[in-house]
Amino acid sequence: MRHFAMSTLLIGASFSPNLFAHETEQLNYNLVNIQADASRQVANDEMRAVLYIEKSHKQPAELSNQINQLMNQAQAMARKYSQVKIETGTQSTYPVYDNDNNKLKEWRARAEIQLESKDFKAASQLISELQQHFQTQSINFSVSDEQRKKVENELMIEASKNFQQRAQAITQAWNKNQYNLVTLNLNTSNYFPQPMMRGAAKFSMAEAAPAQDMAAGESKIMVNANGSIQFK
């Protein structure tokens, strides 16, 4: 029994290099790498904004109280706009020292709120109200996840068809009848040319900032199909 097992091992070892070389030759023979793309300009349907307040006071407790009051007011304002999602962002408090004698001068605090909405009109109106106390750090536009996934699925099919068309054209150019697909990779990429606002002015209580008409623009979504075929 032991002798049979060893003989089998030796026979397998004697034939495996030739078999491996034959399979490798078949795999690497008549291989062609191909790449094809599919892209689409898609209207941005989601808006994100970051607003902030920054205040100073000699007493940290009073400073914290002022910040909390304004943040609570912002939350109350946002409740009137059910179409807008609001989140509390980064908050920080730090000491400010006198440059001349390095003594503690005051405390400074900064707090952010983040807005997200597909209703640009409602979001713009809320921002105009918040700007009575807050300043606008940035406004960005992008394609929502739902819309992006839908478009990507459609582009994957389109890119695959473009890949097949190129594969067929190359096969015919080399006077071959058919081909086998060896590998295929589908990759997505998004380009968002985002309109942005920075450092918008803060308006006083008596002055209401006019709601701005938002131009959301478009984003380019692309799917790349790359792989290799083997002529038959």
C-alpha positions in Angstrom: 0.0 0.0 0.0 2.8 2.4 0.8 4.6 1.5 -2.4 1.6 2.3 -4.5 1.2 5.7 -2.9 4.8 6.6 -3.6 4.6 5.4 -7.2 1.5 7.5 -7.7 3.3 10.5 -6.3 6.3 10.0 -8.6 4.1 9.6 -11.7 2.2 12.7 -10.8 5.4 14.6 -10.3 6.8 13.5 -13.7 3.7 14.7 -15.6 2.7 17.8 -13.7 5.4 20.2 -15.1 4.3 19.5 -18.7 0.7 19.7 -17.8 1.3 23.0 -16.0 3.2 24.4 -18.9 0.5 23.4 -21.3 -2.2 25.1 -19.2 -0.1 28.2 -18.8 0.5 28.4 -22.6 -3.2 28.1 -23.2 -4.0 30.8 -20.7 -1.4 33.3 -21.9 -1.9 32.7 -25.7 -3.8 35.2 -27.8 -4.7 37.5 -24.8 -5.8 41.0 -25.4 -6.4 43.7 -22.7 -9.4 46.0 -23.4 -10.8 49.1 -21.6 -14.2 50.8 -22.1 -16.0 53.6 -20.3 -19.5 54.9 -19.8 -20.3 58.3 -18.2 -23.2 60.6 -17.5 -23.7 64.1 -16.2 -26.2 64.0 -13.3 -27.9 66.9 -11.6 -26.9 67.3 -8.0 -29.9 66.6 -5.8 -28.5 66.9 -2.3 -27.2 70.0 -0.4 -24.9 70.1 2.6 -24.1 73.2 4.6 -21.9 73.9 7.6 -22.6 77.0 9.8 -20.8 78.1 12.9 -20.8 80.5 15.8 -17.7 81.9 17.5 -17.9 83.9 20.8 -15.5 85.1 23.5 -16.0 85.8 27.2 -13.8 86.1 30.3 -15.9 83.6 32.2 -16.0 80.1 30.6 -19.3 79.2 32.3 -21.0 82.3 30.8 -19.5 81.6 27.4 -20.8 78.0 27.5 -24.2 79.3 28.4 -24.3 81.7 25.4 -23.2 79.0 23.0 -25.7 76.5 24.3 -28.6 79.1 24.0 -27.7 79.8 20.4 -27.3 76.2 19.5 -30.7 75.4 21.1 -32.3 78.3 19.1 -30.8 76.9 15.9 -32.4 73.5 16.7 -35.7 75.2 17.4 -35.6 77.1 14.0 -34.7 73.9 12.2 -37.8 72.1 13.5 -39.9 74.3 11.3 -38.2 72.8 8.3 -39.0 69.1 8.3 -37.3 68.7 4.9 -33.9 69.7 6.4 -31.8 67.4 8.5 -29.7 69.2 11.2 -26.8 67.8 13.2 -24.5 69.2 15.8 -21.0 69.5 14.5 -17.6 70.1 16.1 -17.5 72.2 19.3 -14.4 73.6 21.0 -13.4 76.0 23.8 -9.9 77.2 24.3 -8.1 80.0 26.3 -6.8 83.2 24.6 -3.6 84.7 26.1 -2.3 88.3 26.1 0.7 88.4 23.8 2.5 91.0 25.9 2.5 89.3 29.3 1.2 85.8 28.4 -1.7 86.1 30.8 -5.1 84.6 30.3 -7.1 87.2 28.4 -10.4 85.4 27.7 -12.0 82.2 26.6 -13.2 81.6 23.1 -15.7 79.0 21.9 -16.7 77.7 18.5 -19.6 75.4 17.6 -20.9 74.1 14.3 -24.2 72.8 12.9 -24.5 70.8 9.8 -27.5 70.9 7.4 -28.5 68.3 4.8 -31.5 68.4 2.5 -32.8 67.7 -1.0 -35.2 70.7 -0.7 -32.9 73.5 -1.7 -35.5 76.2 -1.2 -36.2 75.1 2.4 -32.5 74.7 3.2 -31.8 78.2 1.8 -34.5 79.8 3.8 -33.3 78.1 7.0 -29.8 79.3 6.4 -31.0 82.8 5.9 -32.7 82.7 9.3 -29.7 81.1 11.0 -27.3 83.7 9.7 -28.8 86.2 12.2 -26.3 84.5 14.6 -24.4 82.0 12.6 -21.9 82.4 9.8 -21.8 80.1 6.8 -18.6 78.1 6.5 -19.5 76.1 3.4 -22.3 75.0 1.1 -21.8 71.9 -1.1 -23.9 70.0 -3.6 -23.7 66.4 -4.6 -25.7 63.5 -6.0 -27.6 61.6 -3.3 -26.6 58.0 -2.6 -29.9 56.7 -4.0 -29.5 58.5 -7.3 -25.8 57.7 -7.6 -26.4 53.9 -7.1 -29.2 54.0 -9.7 -27.1 55.7 -12.3 -24.1 53.5 -11.5 -26.1 50.4 -12.1 -27.2 51.7 -15.5 -23.7 52.7 -16.4 -22.3 49.3 -15.5 -24.6 47.7 -18.1 -23.6 50.4 -20.7 -19.9 50.0 -20.0 -20.2 46.2 -20.3 -21.8 46.6 -23.7 -19.1 49.0 -24.8 -16.5 46.4 -23.6 -18.2 43.7 -25.7 -18.4 45.9 -28.8 -14.6 46.6 -28.5 -13.9 43.0 -27.9 -15.9 42.0 -31.0 -14.3 44.6 -33.2 -10.7 43.6 -32.1 -11.6 39.9 -32.6 -12.7 40.6 -36.2 -9.7 42.9 -36.9 -7.4 39.9 -36.1 -9.5 37.6 -38.3 -10.6 35.5 -35.4 -14.0 34.0 -35.1 -14.7 34.1 -31.4 -13.2 35.0 -28.0 -13.5 34.0 -24.4 -13.7 36.5 -21.6 -10.8 36.0 -19.2 -11.2 38.9 -16.7 -13.5 41.9 -16.3 -13.3 44.6 -13.7 -16.0 47.3 -13.2 -14.9 50.5 -11.4 -16.9 53.6 -10.5 -15.7 57.1 -10.1 -17.5 60.4 -9.4 -16.5 63.9 -10.1 -18.3 66.6 -8.1 -17.6 70.2 -9.2 -19.3 71.6 -6.1 -20.3 75.3 -5.9 -19.2 76.5 -2.5 -19.6 79.5 -0.2 -17.2 80.4 2.5 -17.2 83.0 5.2 -20.6 84.5 4.5 -21.4 87.6 6.5 -23.3 87.5 9.8 -26.5 89.5 9.9 -27.9 91.3 12.9 -31.2 90.4 14.6 -33.0 93.3 12.9 -31.7 92.4 9.5 -32.9 89.2 7.7 -30.7 87.7 5.1 -32.5 87.1 1.9 -32.9 83.4 0.9 -30.5 82.6 -1.9 -31.5 80.8 -5.1 -29.2 77.8 -5.2 -27.5 76.6 -8.4 -26.7 73.0 -7.6 -24.9 72.2 -10.9 -24.1 68.7 -12.0 -21.7 65.8 -11.2 -20.1 63.4 -13.6 -20.5 59.7 -12.8 -18.3 57.3 -14.7 -18.0 53.5 -14.8 -14.8 51.9 -16.3 -14.8 48.4 -17.6 -11.4 46.8 -18.1 -10.3 43.3 -18.6 -8.9 40.7 -21.0 -10.2 38.4 -23.7 -8.6 35.4 -25.4 -9.1 34.7 -29.1 -10.4 31.2 -29.9 
